[in-house]
Amino acid sequence: MAVDRSGTPIAMISGYEENPNAMFVLWKDHSAIGEAAEINQLCHEGPVDYTRYEGGTYSSEWFWAKILHLLRADPAIRDTAYSWVEHCDWIPFLLTGGHDVHSMKRSRCAAGHKAMWHPDWNGLPPDSFFTQIDPLLEGLRDRLFGVTYTSDQAAGTLSDHWADRLGLSTSVVVAVGAFDAHMGAVGGQIEPYHLSKVMGTSTCDMLVAPAEEIGDKLIKGICGQVDGSVIPGMMGMEAGQSAFGDVYAWFREILMWPLENLLSQDQMKNAEREQLVEKMRDQMIASLTAAAEKVEPEGSALVAVDWLNGRRTPDANQALKGGVFGLNLGTDAPKLFRAMVESTCFGARKIVDRFQDEGIPIKGIIGLGGVAKKSPFVMQILADVLNRPIRIVQSEQTCALGAAMFAAVAAGIYRDIPLAMEEMGSGFDRTYEPRAHYAGTYDKLYEQYEVLGKVIENQISDHE
């Protein structure tokens, strides 16, 4: 989000309240695909590749691409914005009564994974790099940040204003922020070389390892490797899928279209129609799941690719599209739904394969988040596709629990995050074991998924 010198969001300034470019831009907005491509081209052709700790590819979902797109798109924002902030940095700044954006303590997690911050180049890339991309970025680096903080550090204490509003004391410590999924991994008691998957509308996959074991190794195709971004003192690595539960929601909305549109032409009373539509929407996924569970792998004769919102990992490319192969007149909704579920699980397997191909072992899988807690069907297929057990975290609020762990360390209750995880963790309430008799079948389907993915990628590249 764009802010003025005081750190006030531009959307909170008179005259900008209804300007969407003045509001926080959600990660899944892909308007900046062109800007990300320009950043990648300069990084890969220049003397220094500033994406090398970002997996080698800069994404339209990230900091600089979005900023450049908004500066180009909106002269009013260009003239008014002094600096730019991540939501996880702005909230602690707000709660502690910050009045100067230069005093904002910036998250190591956000800066390292999304803004190309790294100690190798003393913080952010130099101003000369950004002005080569576009002169609109000239001088912005100096209005951002150089130093970053891990989330076990205090951002400050509650201001008088917020202490009064919340009914708390001004002695309450506010920790430095981080991305929700990274704190979720901590709340889910992540372990070294165990892939922690926060599974909801999208997935964010975290892995930690001792920094000395990673050394100078660069892991290509992931969403960054940042010392201290998950657990202070350990290398944090991120991957993920830009759509996971959103794929299932998309399919539900496809099936809901006749109800929502044809019933509106019927004489049914509005209240009755809305009640019926809502009931069908609530029951759709559960009904599809019950029917899809009866379809054997390969029984659908379908293979789908899950890039309905582009591809985050491996090798970020938000221009990619999803696809389905094998449709025929015998294809019904449950078969197609199962294929879409399998596609998201194949996408998860690609992430595991990439880490291992890059020399990072995966010793276990941890599942947390809405899908992990609510869909045994999806989780069992994921265990089968990965051919690995998946432990499910007991807590339903792991991101909040992880944030509480960081707060407890920042406040001095525990000496460090590993101890806070040990003392405050909820443990695990179940494990999905892979069904051995499906391993060969899913290996074959996974090969077809990879082939179809290459066809889609080649077609998109040919039309760019």
N, C-alpha and C positions, 0 to 999 in steps of 0.2 A: 504494500500500500504506500501511496505517496503521502508525505507529511511535510509540514512547514518546519522552520527552525526550532520551534518549541516542542516538536514531536506530535503536534496535533494532526490527526488525519485530515486530509483535504476535504473529505466528505462531510466533516463536521464544521466546515467554514461556510458562512453564509454565501449562497449562490451556487454551491456545489453539491447540495444535499441530494439532488436527483441525478447527478452525473455518474453513471456506472464506472467510468474510468477513474473516479475519485474514491471508489470503494475498494475493499480488499478483493483481490483477484484470486479465485480458487485455483488450486494446483491443476485441476483437470481442464482448465481453459487452455485450448491449444491454438489460440490465435497467433502465437509467436513462433510458429513452425519456421517461417522464413528467416526470422532473426536468429533462431537457434542454428540454422544452416550456415548463416554468415559467420557466427562465432566459431563453429566447428571448422569451417574452411580456413579461417585465419590461424586458428590454433594448430591445425595440421600442416599448414604451409609455412608457418613462421618459425623463428629460431627457438622458441620455447612453446611446448604444448601444454597450455594451462588446463587442459582437460585430463591430463594423465592420472590425476588422483580422483577424477570423476568417472572413471571407467573408460575414458577415451572418447566419450560422446556427450556433448552438452544438449540438454533437452529443453523443449518449449515449455515444459512444466516448471522451469526453474527461474531463478531470480533475475539475471541479466537479460535474458530473452524477453521476459514480460515487461521489464522496465523500458527497454528499447522500443518495443512495440507500442507501448502507451505514449512514450514521448513523441513518436512519429505520428500517432493517430490523433492526438488531442493537443492542440496548441495551448489551450487553457491550462491543462495539467502541466505542460512543459514550462509555462511561465510562472506557475504557482508552486510547484513541488520544489522543496529544498533538498530533501533526502527521501529514502525509501526504507521501509521496515517490514520484517516478518512479523506475523501475528504473535508468534511465541515470544518475540522480544518486546513487542509493544505492551502486552498485558502486564508483565512485571514492572515495566517503566511507568505505566498508568497507576498501578496499585501503590507504588512507592513515591508517587508525587513528582515524577520527572517533569522538568520544564525546558530542558535543552537536549536536543537529539544527540548531541555529541557526548553526553554523559550516559546514554543508554548502553547497558551491558549486553553485548550481542552474543547469541548462542553459538558455541563451537559447532553444535550439531547442524544448525541451519546454514551457517556460514561455510562450513567445510563441504557439506554435501550439495549445496545448491548455488553458492556464490563464488566458487573457485578460490576460496581462501585457503592458504597453506603457508607454513613457515618457510618453505623453500624459496618463496619470493616475497618474504616479509609481509605477509598478509594477502591482500587482494592483488591481482595483476596490476602492472603499472598503468598510469593514465595514458601513456602512448599506445598501449594495446587497444584500449577502448576507443580512443579517437580514430584509430585506423578503421575500426568497424563503422563508426558514425561520429562526426564532430558533436552531435547532440549529447554525447556522453562525456565530453571534455569537462574535467574538474569534479565530476560526480564522486570519483573515488575518495577524494579528500573530505567529502561531506558524508561519508559512510562510516567506516570503522577500520581499524587495523588490528586491535586486540580482541580476542574472543575468550569466552569463559565456559567451563563445563558446568553442568547443572547442579553439582553439589556445592557450588559457590552461591553466596547471598547476593541478590541484586539490590537489597536494601531492606528496609522495614516499612510496614504499612504507614501511609501518610495519615495525617489527622482526618482528612476528608473520608478516606476509605475505612479507617478504623471506626469512625462514627457510623458510617452507612452499614457496615457489616457487624457492628456490635462487638468489635474486638479491640485489642490493645495495640498501641503504636509500637510495642516491642515485638510484635509478630514478625518473624523473618520471612521474606519472600525470596525464593530461590530463582536463579537464572532459568529461563525457559528452555524448552527443546521441543522437537516435533512429537506429537502425541504417540505415534507408533513406536518411537525409540523409547519413550518412557513406558509404553506398554510392554516392550520386551523386558525391561527391568522389572516391571510389576509381575511379569510371567516367569521370573527367575531364570533368565537366559544363562546358559553355560557356554564356555569356550567351545567353538566349532559345532554348536547346536543351532540349527536354523530356526529362528523364532518368527513365525508367520502370523501377523495380525491380519485377520481375514474378515473383510466386510464387503462394501461395494467394490473396493479394489483390494489389493494386498500390498503390504509393506513387509519385506522380509529382512530381518537383521541377523547378523552374525558377528560375534566378537572373538578376538584372539589376542594373546599376549603380543604387544607391539614388537618385542625383540624377536619373536618367531616370524613375524611378517617381514620385518626388516625393510629392504628396498623393493620387495616384490610389488609389482603393479598388477592389479586384477582387472583385466579388460572386460568391458561390457556391463559392469554393474553401475549402481548409482552412487558411487563414491566410497572411499576408504578414508576415515578421519580418526585420528588419535583422540580418544575421549568423547566421541559423539554419542556413545551408548553408556559405557561404563568408564569413568575416568581412569586413565592408566592403561586402557586396553584399546586396540585398534577396532573401531566400529565399521562394519561394512553393510551397505544397504542394497537391496534389490527389490523387485516387486512387479506386480501386474496392474496395468492401468484400468482394467475392468475384471472383476471377479463376480461378486454378487450382482453387479450392474448388468452382467450378461443374462442372468436369470430374470432380472427385473425387466430387461428389454423384451425378452421372449414373452413374459406375462403381458406386457402392454400390447404386443402384437395381437395376442389372442383376445385382449379386452376391447379392441377397436370396434368390433361389431356391436357389442353390448352398449358401449358408450355412445356410439353414433346412431345406430338403428333404433335403439330404445328412445332416443331423444325425439324421434319422429312419431313415436307411438302416442296413444291417448292416455297412457298411464300417468297417474299423478306424479309430480316432480318428487315428492317425498318418497313415494314407493319406488320410483325408478332409481333414485340415488341410493336408497337402502339396498336394493337388489344389486346394483353395480358394485357397491362397497363390499357386500357379502361375497360376491364372486371374486373380487380382487383379493380379499383376505384368504379365500380357500384355494386359489388357483395353484400356487406353488406346492401346497401340500397334496393336492389332488394329482398334479403332474408327477410329483415325487413317488406317490404310491403306485402309479401306473408304470413309471420308468424303472422302478425297482424290479419289475417283473421281466424287463427286457435284458437279455444276456449281452455281455460284450460281444461285439460284431453282429449281434442280432438286429441292430438298427440298419446295418449296411451303410452307415454314415461316418464321415470323419469331418470334424469342424475345426476351425482355427479361431482362437479367442480374441483377436485383435480388434474388437469392436470400438475400442477407444484408443487405438494405436498400441504400440509395444513399449513398455518401460524397460524390461530386462528379459533377455540379454540384448545389449546394443540398442539403446533407445531410438525409436523411430515412430513418431506420433502420426506420420502420414499413412501408415499401414492400415489396412482394413481387414475385417474378419471374412470368413468364407465357410461354405459347407459343400462337401462333395459326396455324391452318391444318392441324391434325391431321386425317388421314383414314386409311382402312384400308390405304392404300399406304405410310404412314409406317413406316419401319423404324429400327432403332437407329442406323445410320450417318448417316442423314438428320437425325435428331433431334440427334445429337452435333454434326454440322456446324452446325446452327442455334444450338446453345448456344455453340459457339466463335465464330460470327459475332456473337452477342449481346454477348459480352465485348469484342469488337473495336469494335462500335458504341458501347458504353459508353466505350471509350477515345477514340473520335472526339468524343463529346459534351464531353469534357474539353478537347480541342484547340479545339473550336468555342467553348467558353466563354471560354477565355483570349483568343482572337482577337476575340470579340464585345466583350470588356472592354478592347480596345485593346492587348493584349500579343501581339506577333507570335511565332509559332513558326517558328524558322529551321531546326530539325532535330530528329530524334528519336533518342534513345540508348536501347538496350535492354540490361538487365542482370538477373541473377537466374536462378532455376531454369528458368522457362518460356522465357525468351529464349535460354538456352543449349541447352535440351534438346528444343525442339519447333519444328522448321522449318515444320511445317504451320501452327501457330498464328501464327508470326511472319510467314509469307508472307501469310496472310489479313489480318493486321493492317496490313501494308504496303499491301495492295490496298485495304482499307477506308479507311485514312487517305490513300491515294494519295500517299504520301511514302516516301522511302527510310528505312530503319531501320538504324543502325550498332549492331553487337553488340560489347560490351566483351569483350576476350580473357579477362580474369581471371574465374575462377569464384567468387572470394571478395572481391567488391568492397567489401562492408561492412567486412570485416576490413582490407582494403587501405586504405580511407579512414580507418579508425581509426588505422592505423599512420602515415598521413600527418599526421594531427592530432598524434599523439604525437611525431613527428619535429620538428614545429614547436614544440610545447610544450617539448621538450627542447633546443631551440636548434640542431638540425642544419640546418634550413632556415629562412629568414627569414619565409616566409609560405606559405599554402596553395597559391596558384597555382604557386610554384616547386616545392613538394613534389609536386604533381600532375604537373608537367612531368618531374621527375626520377624519380619512383617509379611513374608510370602504366604500365599494361600495354599500352595501345593497343587496337586493334579488330581482330577476326579475320574478320569478314565483314559484308556489307551486303545487306539484303533490298531489292530494287528492286520497286516496284509494277508490276503487269502492266496496261498501259494498257487492254487490251480488257475488263477487268472493272470499270473505273471507273464507267461508266454504270449497270451492273447494281447495283453496291453503293450508288450514290447513291439508286436507287429503293428498295432494301431498307432503307436507312438512314431514309428518309422513313417507311416503314411501321413501323420500330422506334420512331420518335418518336411516331407516332399511337398505337400500342399502349401505349407508356409513359404517354401522357396519359390513356388509358382506365383503366389500372390506378391511376394516381395519383388520378383523380377518384373511382373506386370506393372506394379506401381512405379518402379524405377524407369521402365520404358516410357511411361506417360508423363514423367516429371519434366 
